[in-house]
């Protein structure tokens, strides 16, 4: 894959260099990083020049964009939104033709005419060498701008539409990450780890090179050494309830053939610009297939997952005059969470455990967003993939991050291959949170009679 990518990259560079020579003779402009100049070049690119000049134009546009400052980028995004939408004249004519005839030809023309011109523009940008990664980075800049500029959402939708096709599962390549993986990729694994930070190279080696650990990542041919998403796996004999023993480098190593459980303890998306493109569900299912072939003794597949929104939700319940999930006694007990060193005191942990269990059961099984979905984003991901909420672990992550995000809470989601489709349908079709009997028992008897708790 690397040699082919290098060959085509060199070929595109040669074409671009020849085209640039033609371009430079005919279109010399000043103000290299100004949005107006970039818009002019984009119109030229869409006008349909030859292959060499097209590659050169795309390369030139992306080079100019890379030198832009934040304000200039936003001006360019504004132009993409306002100037490069559908061709209105063509669309009006297509609508009129369809209204008159309703023919297949008119339907096809209406479909083509309704496509924003910027989608074709992005496709032509992608002629340049290395353009796919440049476009992913461009969308990251757009997402930053959209924090205050929701009027740019149409441009973002077009990026998402194209990326869903360009990063289709059929193009993705699963690769195992181990100590023989090139150093530049290993460095990115350290940088992109988003759940449990990798402290140093020794920590990384313990995660990817120990006999009872595995790491797998999805790659795309256009982003040769850029992982899209990766998962870290622990091979164990039991379902773990806490992350510290999993990450402990001094633990007793387990021979892979003696393992019965594969634990997905960290899943990290690496490319923010590909937000909304689903990789995780494919990754988990393919890793299950891959690791099952390698280690036939594995019978249980679970996660050890963070609960990033639990602490904020719990604090909201504590502040409410009439909380849905907490009693007055619960609120009194939970005051211990305001003490900086509470996690170090066994008696405090013991007192908090039943209260956190009950609150977490309500959080997962009853509480909903304003759109009727489970409050927790990680829960939405795994339940949507067909997993079952297996176990709640109140003291699962007592690191500063785990305490700040989830009051120490972690959960296990279980993937039972024969039940995945059924569970997915129950969640997607009915909004049902499929949970084990053990989790359901934690829900207090009167919880079901309470109103659902909306959250933004």
Backbone torsions as a table, in degrees:
resi	resn	phi	psi	omega
1	UNK	NA	-39.7	-178.9
2	UNK	-64.9	-44.0	-177.6
3	UNK	-66.1	-41.0	178.3
4	UNK	-63.7	-44.2	179.4
5	UNK	-62.0	-39.5	179.1
6	UNK	-64.3	-42.5	-179.3
7	UNK	-61.2	-50.5	-178.3
8	UNK	-68.1	-33.4	176.0
9	UNK	-63.4	-43.7	177.8
10	UNK	-63.7	-39.4	-179.8
11	UNK	-63.5	-45.1	179.0
12	UNK	-64.0	-37.6	178.8
13	UNK	-63.2	-41.9	178.3
14	UNK	-62.2	-46.2	178.1
15	UNK	-60.9	-43.2	-179.1
16	UNK	-63.9	-39.9	179.6
17	UNK	-63.0	-41.6	178.4
18	UNK	-66.9	-42.7	179.1
19	UNK	-65.9	-35.5	-179.5
20	UNK	-64.4	-36.4	177.6
21	UNK	-60.3	-43.2	176.3
22	UNK	-65.1	-42.1	-177.5
23	UNK	-64.0	-42.8	-176.9
24	UNK	-66.6	-29.8	179.5
25	UNK	-72.4	-27.0	-171.2
26	UNK	-107.7	-24.5	-173.5
27	UNK	-138.0	79.9	175.8
28	UNK	-99.1	120.9	-178.6
29	UNK	-130.1	160.5	177.8
30	UNK	-103.2	-179.9	179.5
31	UNK	64.1	57.9	-167.2
32	UNK	-58.5	-26.5	-175.2
33	UNK	-109.0	13.1	-177.9
34	UNK	-81.0	141.7	-177.2
35	UNK	-61.4	-37.0	-178.8
36	UNK	-62.1	-41.3	177.6
37	UNK	-63.3	-40.8	-179.3
38	UNK	-65.3	-39.9	178.5
39	UNK	-63.3	-41.7	177.9
40	UNK	-59.9	-43.8	178.3
41	UNK	-64.4	-37.6	178.8
42	UNK	-63.5	-40.4	177.2
43	UNK	-63.0	-39.0	177.4
44	UNK	-63.4	-41.0	-179.4
45	UNK	-64.1	-38.9	-179.8
46	UNK	-74.7	-18.1	-176.3
47	UNK	-71.5	-13.0	171.8
48	UNK	89.3	62.7	175.9
49	UNK	-82.9	-175.1	177.1
50	UNK	-69.7	170.7	-174.9
51	UNK	-60.8	-48.2	-176.0
52	UNK	-63.7	-47.3	-179.3
53	UNK	-69.4	-29.8	176.8
54	UNK	-64.9	-45.8	177.1
55	UNK	-62.3	-41.5	-180.0
56	UNK	-64.1	-42.7	178.7
57	UNK	-62.9	-46.0	179.2
58	UNK	-59.8	-43.3	178.9
59	UNK	-63.2	-43.8	-179.2
60	UNK	-63.3	-43.4	-179.9
61	UNK	-61.7	-46.5	-178.8
62	UNK	-67.2	-34.9	176.1
63	UNK	-64.0	-44.7	179.7
64	UNK	-64.7	-42.5	178.8
65	UNK	-59.1	-41.2	-177.0
66	UNK	-61.9	-24.0	-179.3
67	UNK	-92.1	-1.6	-177.7
68	UNK	-72.7	151.4	171.1
69	UNK	-90.3	170.8	-173.1
70	UNK	-56.0	-47.2	-178.7
71	UNK	-62.0	-39.8	179.1
72	UNK	-67.5	-37.8	177.2
73	UNK	-62.2	-43.6	-179.9
74	UNK	-63.4	-39.3	176.7
75	UNK	-62.1	-37.7	177.1
76	UNK	-66.3	-42.7	177.9
77	UNK	-63.0	-37.8	176.6
78	UNK	-60.5	-42.1	178.9
79	UNK	-65.0	-39.2	177.1
80	UNK	-60.8	-39.5	-178.7
81	UNK	-71.7	-40.4	-171.7
82	UNK	-90.9	-33.6	-171.2
83	UNK	-102.3	-25.8	-172.4
84	UNK	-112.7	34.6	170.7
85	UNK	-80.2	-162.9	178.4
86	UNK	-62.0	149.8	173.4
87	UNK	-70.2	106.4	-171.2
88	UNK	-62.5	-41.3	-179.0
89	UNK	-64.2	-44.4	179.7
90	UNK	-65.1	-40.1	-178.8
91	UNK	-66.4	-43.2	178.5
92	UNK	-60.8	-42.1	179.3
93	UNK	-64.8	-38.9	180.0
94	UNK	-67.0	-39.6	178.3
95	UNK	-63.1	-43.5	179.7
96	UNK	-63.9	-41.9	-179.9
97	UNK	-64.8	-41.6	179.1
98	UNK	-65.8	-38.1	178.5
99	UNK	-64.6	-33.5	-179.4
100	UNK	-77.5	-42.6	-169.4
101	UNK	-113.6	-35.8	-175.6
102	UNK	61.2	21.7	-176.1
103	UNK	-76.7	166.2	176.6
104	UNK	-61.8	-39.6	179.9
105	UNK	-64.1	-41.6	179.1
106	UNK	-66.9	-36.5	177.4
107	UNK	-63.7	-44.1	179.6
108	UNK	-63.4	-42.2	179.8
109	UNK	-66.1	-37.9	177.9
110	UNK	-62.7	-40.5	178.4
111	UNK	-62.3	-46.6	-178.7
112	UNK	-67.1	-40.7	-176.6
113	UNK	-69.6	-27.0	-178.0
114	UNK	-79.8	-10.9	179.9
115	UNK	-73.7	129.1	176.7
116	UNK	-59.5	142.1	-179.2
117	UNK	-62.8	-25.6	-177.8
118	UNK	-67.2	-23.3	176.0
119	UNK	-65.2	-44.3	175.6
120	UNK	-66.1	-34.1	177.2
121	UNK	-61.5	-45.9	179.1
122	UNK	-62.6	-38.5	177.9
123	UNK	-61.4	-39.8	-179.5
124	UNK	-74.2	-33.7	171.0
125	UNK	-53.4	-38.5	-172.7
126	UNK	-70.8	-1.5	173.8
127	UNK	-71.9	-25.5	-177.2
128	UNK	-72.3	149.8	177.8
129	UNK	-62.9	131.9	178.7
130	UNK	72.3	13.4	-173.1
131	UNK	-69.9	-31.5	-176.1
132	UNK	-59.5	-46.0	178.3
133	UNK	-66.3	-36.9	178.0
134	UNK	-61.7	-38.6	179.5
135	UNK	-70.9	-35.2	175.2
136	UNK	-62.7	-42.2	177.9
137	UNK	-66.9	-36.9	178.2
138	UNK	-60.7	-41.3	179.4
139	UNK	-66.7	-33.5	175.6
140	UNK	-59.2	-43.5	177.9
141	UNK	-63.1	-40.5	178.1
142	UNK	-61.8	-42.7	-179.9
143	UNK	-63.2	-36.5	175.9
144	UNK	-63.1	-43.5	-179.0
145	UNK	-65.5	-33.5	-175.0
146	UNK	-71.2	-9.5	173.9
147	UNK	-57.4	-35.1	179.8
148	UNK	-117.6	-3.4	-175.3
149	UNK	-131.0	77.2	-179.8
150	UNK	-69.7	-14.6	178.8
151	UNK	-69.1	-7.4	177.7
152	UNK	-93.7	8.4	-174.8
153	UNK	-61.1	-31.8	-179.5
154	UNK	-63.3	-37.2	177.8
155	UNK	-66.1	-41.4	178.8
156	UNK	-63.2	-39.7	178.4
157	UNK	-61.7	-37.3	179.7
158	UNK	-69.0	-39.6	173.2
159	UNK	-58.3	-48.9	-178.6
160	UNK	-60.2	-40.1	179.8
161	UNK	-62.0	-47.4	-178.7
162	UNK	-69.6	-41.7	-178.7
163	UNK	-63.9	-32.6	177.8
164	UNK	-61.7	-31.9	177.4
165	UNK	-82.3	-45.5	-176.3
166	UNK	-66.3	-30.0	-178.7
167	UNK	-109.9	33.8	174.4
168	UNK	-55.5	146.9	-178.4
169	UNK	-52.3	-32.7	-178.1
170	UNK	-63.8	-19.9	-180.0
171	UNK	-92.9	-11.2	-173.5
172	UNK	-82.9	145.3	-179.8
173	UNK	-120.1	125.2	177.0
174	UNK	-87.6	127.5	178.3
175	UNK	-130.1	138.8	174.0
176	UNK	-79.6	136.7	176.6
177	UNK	-98.6	120.9	176.2
178	UNK	-141.0	-169.7	-173.2
179	UNK	-71.1	-13.5	177.5
180	UNK	-89.6	-5.7	176.7
181	UNK	-63.6	140.9	179.9
182	UNK	-51.2	143.3	-174.2
183	UNK	-59.5	-34.6	-178.6
184	UNK	-65.8	-31.2	176.3
185	UNK	-74.9	-41.6	178.6
186	UNK	-60.6	-38.7	177.5
187	UNK	-60.3	-37.8	179.8
188	UNK	-71.4	-32.5	175.4
189	UNK	-61.4	-42.9	176.9
190	UNK	-61.3	-45.8	-175.2
191	UNK	-69.4	-38.6	-173.5
192	UNK	-87.5	-11.3	179.2
193	UNK	-56.5	117.5	-171.4
194	UNK	-110.3	-6.9	-174.7
195	UNK	-105.7	-55.7	179.6
196	UNK	-126.8	102.7	-173.1
197	UNK	-52.8	138.3	175.9
198	UNK	-90.1	119.5	-169.9
199	UNK	-72.6	-41.5	-175.4
200	UNK	-163.1	-173.9	-177.4
201	UNK	-66.6	-33.1	177.6
202	UNK	-65.0	-40.3	177.3
203	UNK	-63.6	-42.8	178.0
204	UNK	-61.5	-45.1	-178.1
205	UNK	-62.5	-38.0	178.2
206	UNK	-62.4	-30.0	-177.4
207	UNK	-84.6	-29.3	-174.6
208	UNK	-111.2	-13.6	-173.0
209	UNK	-120.1	-4.2	176.3
210	UNK	-73.6	147.5	-177.3
211	UNK	-61.7	-26.1	-178.8
212	UNK	-103.2	23.9	177.2
213	UNK	-133.0	148.8	177.5
214	UNK	-140.2	155.1	174.1
215	UNK	-143.4	132.1	-179.7
216	UNK	-131.4	148.1	-179.9
217	UNK	-140.0	151.0	171.4
218	UNK	-93.8	136.9	175.0
219	UNK	-125.7	161.1	178.0
220	UNK	-123.3	140.1	-177.3
221	UNK	-55.9	-28.2	-179.1
222	UNK	-83.1	-13.3	178.0
223	UNK	-124.9	71.5	-164.7
224	UNK	-55.0	-50.3	-175.7
225	UNK	-108.9	23.1	178.6
226	UNK	-113.0	104.3	176.0
227	UNK	-62.9	142.2	177.7
228	UNK	-89.0	-41.6	-179.8
229	UNK	-158.4	145.9	176.3
230	UNK	-140.6	155.6	-179.8
231	UNK	-128.5	138.3	175.7
232	UNK	-104.4	136.8	-172.6
233	UNK	-126.8	134.3	172.9
234	UNK	-108.7	134.5	176.0
235	UNK	-97.5	121.2	-173.8
236	UNK	-137.6	176.1	174.3
237	UNK	-97.2	-18.6	-176.3
238	UNK	-136.3	167.9	174.9
239	UNK	-80.7	116.3	-177.0
240	UNK	-76.6	149.9	179.1
241	UNK	-112.1	0.0	-179.0
242	UNK	-146.7	149.9	-174.9
243	UNK	-85.4	-28.0	-175.4
244	UNK	-57.3	-47.2	178.4
245	UNK	-63.4	-30.8	179.1
246	UNK	-67.1	-38.8	-177.2
247	UNK	-88.5	-6.1	-176.4
248	UNK	-66.7	115.1	-178.8
249	UNK	-72.2	-17.9	-178.8
250	UNK	-94.3	7.3	-178.9
251	UNK	-64.4	160.4	174.1
252	UNK	-76.0	124.4	-176.5
253	UNK	-73.4	145.8	-178.4
254	UNK	-108.5	133.2	175.4
255	UNK	-68.1	131.2	-173.9
256	UNK	-52.3	-39.4	-176.2
257	UNK	-70.1	-11.5	177.1
258	UNK	-94.7	-4.3	-179.2
259	UNK	-78.6	144.4	175.3
260	UNK	-118.2	-13.2	-173.3
261	UNK	-129.1	132.6	172.0
262	UNK	-105.8	123.0	-175.8
263	UNK	-111.3	116.2	175.2
264	UNK	-86.4	99.9	-170.7
265	UNK	-103.7	-5.3	176.0
266	UNK	-156.9	124.8	174.6
267	UNK	-124.7	120.2	-175.4
268	UNK	-123.1	122.4	169.9
269	UNK	-79.3	133.8	-171.8
270	UNK	-100.2	-26.4	-173.4
271	UNK	-115.0	101.3	-178.0
272	UNK	-61.0	-30.8	-179.7
273	UNK	-67.3	-11.2	177.4
274	UNK	-101.4	19.8	177.1
275	UNK	-56.5	136.6	-178.3
276	UNK	93.8	-14.1	175.2
277	UNK	-92.5	120.7	-171.9
278	UNK	-82.5	118.8	174.4
279	UNK	-116.4	-33.3	-168.5
280	UNK	-59.7	-41.5	-177.9
281	UNK	-65.2	-40.4	177.2
282	UNK	-65.8	-39.8	-177.3
283	UNK	-61.9	-50.4	-177.4
284	UNK	-59.7	-47.5	-177.0
285	UNK	-64.4	-39.0	-179.7
286	UNK	-72.4	-36.2	177.8
287	UNK	-66.2	-38.5	175.6
288	UNK	-58.1	-44.8	178.5
289	UNK	-64.0	-44.3	-177.0
290	UNK	-64.4	-48.3	-174.3
291	UNK	-74.9	-26.3	176.7
292	UNK	-68.4	-37.3	176.6
293	UNK	-65.9	-38.9	-178.0
294	UNK	-72.6	-40.4	-174.2
295	UNK	-127.7	88.1	-176.2
296	UNK	-62.9	-18.6	-178.1
297	UNK	-72.4	-11.8	-178.4
298	UNK	-72.1	126.6	179.6
299	UNK	-124.3	-14.6	-176.1
300	UNK	-125.2	132.3	-179.2
301	UNK	-127.2	114.9	-176.2
302	UNK	-136.6	165.5	170.0
303	UNK	-106.4	164.6	163.7
304	UNK	-125.1	96.2	-164.1
305	UNK	-107.7	145.7	172.8
306	UNK	-74.3	165.8	177.8
307	UNK	-128.6	76.2	-166.2
308	UNK	-63.7	-22.0	-178.5
309	UNK	-101.6	1.8	-171.2
310	UNK	-67.5	-44.5	-176.5
311	UNK	-62.4	-42.4	180.0
312	UNK	-63.9	-42.9	178.3
313	UNK	-63.6	-43.6	-179.1
314	UNK	-63.5	-40.9	178.4
315	UNK	-63.9	-36.0	176.1
316	UNK	-63.6	-41.0	176.6
317	UNK	-63.7	-39.8	-179.0
318	UNK	-65.4	-32.6	-178.4
319	UNK	-83.7	-19.5	-176.5
320	UNK	-68.5	142.0	177.6
321	UNK	-67.7	-38.2	177.8
322	UNK	-127.5	77.4	-178.3
323	UNK	-65.4	146.5	-179.0
324	UNK	-79.7	-29.2	-171.0
325	UNK	-110.5	-9.0	-173.3
326	UNK	-122.0	144.0	171.1
327	UNK	-92.1	171.4	176.8
328	UNK	-60.7	-38.5	178.3
329	UNK	-65.8	-37.6	177.2
330	UNK	-60.3	-46.3	-177.8
331	UNK	-61.9	-36.2	178.3
332	UNK	-66.6	-45.2	179.8
333	UNK	-63.2	-39.4	-175.9
334	UNK	-71.8	-8.2	174.3
335	UNK	-60.7	-22.2	178.8
336	UNK	-61.8	-25.6	179.7
337	UNK	-64.8	-19.2	179.7
338	UNK	-81.9	-6.8	178.1
339	UNK	-88.4	123.3	-172.3
340	UNK	-55.0	-35.9	-173.8
341	UNK	-104.7	24.2	-174.7
342	UNK	-59.8	-34.1	-175.7
343	UNK	-68.9	-15.4	-178.6
344	UNK	-88.4	-5.9	-174.8
345	UNK	-107.8	115.9	-175.9
346	UNK	-60.2	-39.8	-176.8
347	UNK	-67.8	-33.5	178.0
348	UNK	-70.5	-44.0	178.2
349	UNK	-59.1	-41.2	-179.0
350	UNK	-65.2	-39.0	179.7
351	UNK	-70.5	-34.7	-177.2
352	UNK	-76.1	-29.3	-171.1
353	UNK	-54.4	-52.8	-178.2
354	UNK	-65.5	-33.5	179.5
355	UNK	-68.4	-44.2	178.6
356	UNK	-66.1	-37.2	177.3
357	UNK	-58.3	-49.9	-177.8
358	UNK	-66.7	-41.9	179.6
359	UNK	-64.8	-40.8	-179.8
360	UNK	-66.2	-38.8	178.0
361	UNK	-60.2	-42.2	176.9
362	UNK	-65.2	-43.5	-179.0
363	UNK	-56.2	-43.6	-177.5
364	UNK	-84.3	-39.8	-170.5
365	UNK	-92.3	-25.0	-173.4
366	UNK	-119.6	-48.4	-174.3
367	UNK	-61.0	143.3	-178.9
368	UNK	-140.0	156.7	172.3
369	UNK	-76.8	176.8	178.1
370	UNK	-64.4	-18.1	178.6
371	UNK	-96.0	7.1	176.4
372	UNK	81.7	15.4	-179.7
373	UNK	-101.1	157.6	173.4
374	UNK	-54.6	144.7	-174.7
375	UNK	-65.3	-37.6	-171.3
376	UNK	-82.8	127.1	-178.3
377	UNK	-66.7	-35.1	178.5
378	UNK	-68.2	-37.1	176.3
379	UNK	-62.7	-43.6	178.8
380	UNK	-59.7	-38.6	179.9
381	UNK	-65.3	-53.9	-174.9
382	UNK	-71.7	-40.2	178.0
383	UNK	-64.9	-37.2	176.7
384	UNK	-66.3	-24.9	177.2
385	UNK	-84.7	-4.3	178.2
386	UNK	98.5	13.8	177.7
387	UNK	-81.7	168.8	176.2
388	UNK	-116.8	136.5	174.3
389	UNK	-70.8	109.6	-168.6
390	UNK	-94.3	-44.1	-171.9
391	UNK	-156.0	143.3	174.6
392	UNK	-105.1	131.3	-176.2
393	UNK	-121.9	95.4	-173.7
394	UNK	-60.4	-32.0	-178.0
395	UNK	-113.9	40.3	-173.6
396	UNK	-75.0	-30.2	-178.0
397	UNK	-141.9	98.2	-177.8
398	UNK	-98.1	20.4	172.4
399	UNK	-72.9	162.1	178.2
400	UNK	-54.5	-39.7	179.4
401	UNK	-66.8	-43.9	-179.5
402	UNK	-63.8	-37.8	178.6
403	UNK	-69.7	-42.7	-177.7
404	UNK	-66.4	-38.8	-175.4
405	UNK	-87.5	-33.1	-168.9
406	UNK	-140.9	15.5	-176.8
407	UNK	52.6	32.3	177.8
408	UNK	87.6	-2.6	-173.5
409	UNK	-75.9	140.2	167.3
410	UNK	-137.5	163.0	178.5
411	UNK	-137.8	160.1	172.5
412	UNK	-108.4	128.8	167.5
413	UNK	-105.4	138.4	-176.6
414	UNK	-114.5	132.8	176.3
415	UNK	-103.6	108.3	174.3
416	UNK	-103.4	112.4	-168.6
417	UNK	-52.8	-40.9	-177.5
418	UNK	-72.7	-14.6	-176.1
419	UNK	-107.2	-5.2	-172.6
420	UNK	-58.5	-48.3	-177.2
421	UNK	-64.7	-43.0	179.8
422	UNK	-62.9	-44.4	179.9
423	UNK	-65.2	-40.9	178.6
424	UNK	-59.7	-45.8	-179.4
425	UNK	-63.5	-39.1	179.4
426	UNK	-63.5	-39.1	-179.2
427	UNK	-76.7	-48.1	-176.5
428	UNK	-69.6	-38.4	-175.2
429	UNK	-86.4	-38.8	-174.2
430	UNK	-115.8	-7.1	-176.9
431	UNK	73.8	18.0	-175.7
432	UNK	-78.6	132.0	173.4
433	UNK	-89.5	106.4	-179.9
434	UNK	-76.8	119.9	-175.2
435	UNK	-137.1	155.3	178.4
436	UNK	-71.4	164.0	177.0
437	UNK	-61.6	-35.4	-178.7
438	UNK	-63.0	-39.0	178.6
439	UNK	-70.4	-43.1	-178.7
440	UNK	-62.4	-32.5	-179.9
441	UNK	-67.0	-21.6	-179.8
442	UNK	-75.8	-17.5	-179.4
443	UNK	-77.0	125.3	-178.2
444	UNK	-63.5	152.3	-171.8
445	UNK	-58.9	-33.0	-176.5
446	UNK	-91.0	0.2	-174.6
447	UNK	-65.9	-37.6	-177.2
448	UNK	-65.6	-22.3	-178.7
449	UNK	-84.9	-8.7	-178.2
450	UNK	-82.3	158.1	177.8
451	UNK	-69.1	151.1	175.8
452	UNK	-64.8	147.3	-177.6
453	UNK	-99.0	109.3	178.4
454	UNK	-74.8	147.8	175.0
455	UNK	-143.9	150.2	-177.5
456	UNK	-78.7	NA	NA
